[in-house]
């Protein structure tokens, strides 16, 4: 009987070691897969972040160019208004001179 008990105990210990080995092997395999997925996800996030950063830089550049164009158009319009004001003053002066000349002719 002692041989049977020794065989059962040895079988039980072997079973425990085999179970422990399966558990550790599964854990390590699962951990490796999870680590791989996390690394892939991080890589994808880094690529998306680069795309967003590029898009933001391009948008900021477009906004800067649009602001420069608006300032340029504003300056041109101000110059036109100023020139129109000067032209109006000159025309008013010419009209006054014509009126004076008409008055001088009639007198």
C-alpha positions in Angstrom: 0.0 0.0 0.0 2.8 2.3 0.7 3.8 2.0 -3.0 0.3 3.0 -4.0 0.3 6.0 -1.7 3.7 7.0 -3.0 2.5 6.7 -6.6 -0.7 8.7 -5.8 1.4 11.4 -4.0 3.9 11.5 -6.9 1.1 11.7 -9.4 -0.6 14.4 -7.4 2.7 16.4 -7.2 3.3 15.9 -10.9 -0.3 17.1 -11.6 0.2 20.2 -9.4 3.5 21.0 -11.2 1.9 20.4 -14.6 -1.1 22.6 -13.6 1.2 25.3 -12.3 3.3 25.1 -15.5 0.1 25.5 -17.6 -1.0 28.4 -15.6 2.3 30.2 -15.8 2.7 29.5 -19.5 -0.8 30.8 -20.2 -0.2 33.9 -18.1 3.1 34.6 -19.9 1.5 34.1 -23.3 -1.5 36.3 -22.4 0.8 38.9 -21.0 3.0 38.9 -24.1 -0.1 39.3 -26.3 -1.5 42.1 -24.2 1.9 43.9 -24.3 2.0 43.5 -28.1 -1.5 44.9 -28.4 -0.7 47.9 -26.1 2.4 48.6 -28.1 0.5 48.5 -31.4 -2.2 50.8 -29.9 0.5 53.2 -28.7 2.0 53.2 -32.2 -1.4 53.9 -33.8 -2.0 56.7 -31.3 1.4 58.3 -32.0 0.7 58.2 -35.8 -2.7 59.8 -35.3 -1.2 62.4 -33.0 1.3 63.3 -35.7 -1.5 63.6 -38.3 -3.4 65.9 -35.9 -0.3 68.0 -35.2 0.3 68.4 -38.9 -3.3 69.3 -39.5 -3.2 71.9 -36.7 0.1 73.4 -38.1 -1.4 73.6 -41.6 -4.6 75.2 -40.2 -2.6 77.8 -38.2 -0.6 78.6 -41.4 -3.8 79.1 -43.4 -5.2 81.3 -40.7 -2.0 83.4 -40.7 -2.1 83.8 -44.5 -5.8 84.7 -44.3 -5.0 87.3 -41.7 -2.2 88.8 -43.8 -4.6 88.9 -46.8 -7.3 90.6 -44.8 -4.8 93.2 -43.4 -3.6 93.8 -47.0 -7.1 94.2 -48.3 -7.9 96.6 -45.4 -4.8 98.7 -46.2 -5.8 98.8 -49.8 -9.3 99.8 -49.0 -8.1 102.5 -46.6 -5.8 103.9 -49.4 -8.7 103.9 -51.8 -10.9 105.7 -49.4 -8.2 108.2 -48.8 -7.6 108.7 -52.5 -11.4 109.1 -53.1 -11.5 111.7 -50.3 -8.7 113.6 -52.0 -10.3 113.3 -55.4 -13.6 114.6 -53.9 -11.8 117.6 -52.4 -10.1 118.3 -55.7 -13.3 118.1 -57.6 -15.0 120.4 -55.1 -12.2 122.9 -55.6 -12.5 122.7 -59.4 -16.3 123.2 -59.1 -15.8 126.2 -56.9 -13.3 127.6 -59.4 -15.8 127.1 -62.3 -18.5 128.8 -60.2 -16.2 131.8 -59.5 -15.3 132.0 -63.2 -19.0 132.0 -64.1 -19.6 134.8 -61.6 -16.7 136.7 -63.0 -18.0 136.4 -66.6 -21.5 137.5 -65.6 -20.3 140.6 -63.7 
